[in-house]
Amino acid sequence: MMWKKLTSPKRPSSLTRTRGAGGVTLIAAIFLCAAGIVSPTPGIAQSAYGTGTGVPTCSTQDVREVVSTSQQSYGPGIMVVTISSIRNTSGKICSVAIGPTSPSLTVTNPKGVVVWNNCYANDQPGACALYLVARTLKPGATYAKTFAWDQRSGQPPARVPTGTYQLTTQFSSIAGRHAVRFQLATAATPRSITVTQADSGRRYTVHKGARLFIQLIGPANFTWSEPVSSRETVLERSQGSSGDIATATFVARSAGQVRVTAIDNPNCYPQCLAPSLLFALTISVMS
């Protein structure tokens, strides 16, 4: 292992470390996200690819990006859960850069002013550590990242005004940005539930209009299927993803009972004969 110090009059000093045996290239630096816009240094971002792993970089045409929030409207005190995912839609293996700033997520208010991003600390812009790691995506595989925002910004921290806000996300070295809008409201929306694989087997009762957000994180050698509802007319899925991290958002549309399931399959099946894992919930929707 060798460390080499890089210097340049136009950018901060940084350290780069490569480890060919493990197929991982790690680039590290520190920069300030004072403007609320997260953008890796171009020279550093590019050097995280094609070195050590031997896996080509995913092109914009190879992937599909999705950005979403767990709800469309949030009342006071409700955490805004943001989700950014990227899926390899090509028929070949490729890699994407991931790290604290890839994907970068930024929330802007109705005037276009940044009020939060994933580098904020204590509701204020802060020093953001930047390191990019090449993450290999097999055909059909998805990488997802989730962050939560408490609706507060400024000094002293306070809840931002109600209105329509925009969440924008971008992965390093993937062209284009993706955005979704959500509301901060004066009153709480119908109950929302957030569950993980630890909640498998539980029963929940919700009312029409409620939302169910699912995040399943498994071992790297397993792949979760996209969570599904047994009755879409009762509990409708508005968005979802599969992979070693799977997510889904459901909306209660009508009265009835449904079963929500997902399966975590070993990537080595059938060679290793490891058992698949079942995630299941029972949801009762009331009028």
N, C-alpha and C positions, 0 to 999 in steps of 0.2 A: 504493500500500500504506500502510495507516495502522494504527498500534498505539494501543490505548486501554487504560489501566489501570483495572481494576475493583477496587473496594474494598468490603468489607462487614465489619461487626464480628463476624459469626458464621462467617466462612470465610476461608481464606488469600487474600492478594492473588493475582490471576491476570492473565494477559494473553490477549487474544483477538485473533485475526487472521482476517480474511475476505478471500477473493479470488474475486470473482464471475466473472471471466473464465474461470478454470480449472474452475469448478463445484465447488470444494472449500472446505469450511469446517473450520478447524482450531481447536480449543479446547485450551489448555495450562494446566496447573497442577502444583503439587508437593504431595504429601501423604505421610504416614507410614503404612505398613501394619504397624504394630507388633503389632496383634492377630492378624495373619495372615488378615484378612478384607478382600478387595479390593472396594470399592464406590464407584464414582464419585460425586462430589458431584451430587445430583439436578439442581440448577439448571444446572450446567455440562453435564451429559450431555444434557439435553433441548435445549439451545441448539445442539447439533451437528447437528440435523436441520432439514430444510425450509428451509435458508438457503443460497442460492447454487446448489445443485445442481438444485433444482426437482423432485427425485425424492421421492415420499412415503416415510415411514418404514415399514419392514416391521412388521406387527402380529404378535402371537404366533400368530395363525391362518395367517399367510402362510408361516411357516418351520417347518423340522424340525431340531432340534438333536440331535447325537450326541456322546457323550463316550466315550472308550475308552482302553485302555492296550495297548501292543504285545504284552504277555504277561499271562497270568492269575496267574503266580507268578514271583517273582524270587529267585534265589540271591544270595549276597554278591558285591558288586562289579559287579552288572549294573545298567546305567542303566534307570530306569523312564521309558519314553517315553510321554508323555501326548498325546492328540490330542483337540481340541475342534473341531467343525465345525458350520456352520449352512447350511441349504439352502433356497432359495426354492422352495417347493412351490406357489405361486400361479401364476396366468396373467398376472401383471403385473410390471413392474419396480418394485423397491422398494430401500431402502437400510438398512444396519445400521451401528452405530457400532463401529469397531475401533480398537485401540490397545494399549499395554502392559498395560492392565487390562481389556480387552474383546476376547476373553473372559478372565475371571478364572478361575484354576484353583487349588484348595485341596486339600491332602491332610491328612486327619485320622487319628489313630491309633484303636485299638479303644475308647479312652475318650472319643473325640470331641474330643481336643485337636489343634489345628493344629500340624503339624510342618513344613509347607512350603507355600509358594504361589509363584506366578510373579513375585512382587516380591522374593523372598529374594535376598540377596547373600552369598556365602561361608557358606552354610548358616545364615544369620541373617536375621531381619526387617530390612528396610532401607527407605530413602527410595525411593519409587516415583514416577517421572515419569508424570503422567497427561495424555495428549492423546487426543482422540477424533476420528477422521476418518470421514466418511460414505462407506461402501463400497457402490457400486451392485451389486445382484444381479439379473441377468436371470432370467426364469423357468427353473427347473431348475438354475441355477448354485449352486455351493457355495464357501464360504470356510472354510478349515481352518487351524488354528494348532497347532503342535507344540512342546512343551517337554520337557526331560529333567531328571530328578531323580536324584541319586547316592545316595539312601537315607540321607543324613546330615542331622543337625540338632543344634542345641545348641552350647554353648561349653565346651570345645573341640568342634569338629564330630566326631561319631561316628555310626556306623550305628545307626539306631533299632531297637528290639526287633522280633523276628519277630512275625507275626500278620496279621490282616486289616485292611487300610487302605481308606479311601474317598477317591476322587477326585471332587470336585464342581466343576462349571463353570457359568458364567453369562455371557451377553452383556448389555451395557448396554442398558437400556430394553426388554428382552425379558423378559416375565414368566416366572417359574419358574426352578428350578435343576435340573440333571441330574447324576446321580451313577452311578459304577460302582465295584465293589469289586475288590481284587486282594490277593494274598498276598506277604508277604516271608518267605522260607523259609530254613532252615538250610543247605540244599544247593542247588546249581545245578539248574535245570530243563533239559530237553533243549535242545540248541543252538537259538538263535534267530539269524536273519539280518535285517539291515536294509539295504535297497538303495534307490538313487535312479536317476534317468534315466541317470546316468553309468555305471551297471552294465549297461545294455542289451546283450544279446548274450552275456552270461556264462552259465556252467553251474555249478550247485551240487548237491552231494550232501548229503542230510540223512537223519536217522533218524525213524522214527515218533514223533510227539509234538512234533517241532520246529515252530517258528513262523517264518513269513516275513512281515516287515513292509515295505511298499512306500510310499514317498513320492515323488510326481512333481510337480515345480514347473516350470511353463512360462511363456512370455511371457504378458502380460496379454491379448493379442489371440488367444490359443489356448485351447482347452478340452480337457482330458484326459478320456477315457472312463474308466469305472470298471474297474480291472484285473480280469481274469477268468482262471480256470483252465480248461484244456482237459479236465480230468478231475476233477470235484469229489469223486469217491469216493477219489481218491488225495490231492489237495491241495484241501482245502475252505476256501472263503472264509467267515470269520466276520463280517466287516464291511468296508465300503468306501464310497468317495465319489468323485464326479467333479467337474470344474471346472478352473479355472486351477491349482488344487492338488488332486491326487487322492491318496487313501490307500487302503490295503487291508491286511488281516491274514489270512493263510492258516495253516491247521494241517495238518500231514502226517498223514493218516489210515491209509494203507495203502501197500504197496510198489508201485512203478511209476514211470513217467516222464511228466511233464506239461510243457506249455508255458504260461507266464503272459504275457499280452499286454495292452497298452493302446494307444490311439491318441490323439495330440494333433492335433486338427483346428483349422484357422484359423477364427476367428469370421466372417471376411469371405468365406468360400468360398460360391459360386464366383466372386464378382466379382473378387477379387484373384488367384485361381488359385494361391495359395501351397500348397506340398505339405504333406500330413499327415505326421506323424512317428510311427514305430512303436517302441514299447518292447516288448522280448521277453526272457524268461528261459527256460532249460531247467532243470527241477528233477527230480532223481532221488531218489526216496524208498526207503530201505532198511529192512528189518525190524529 
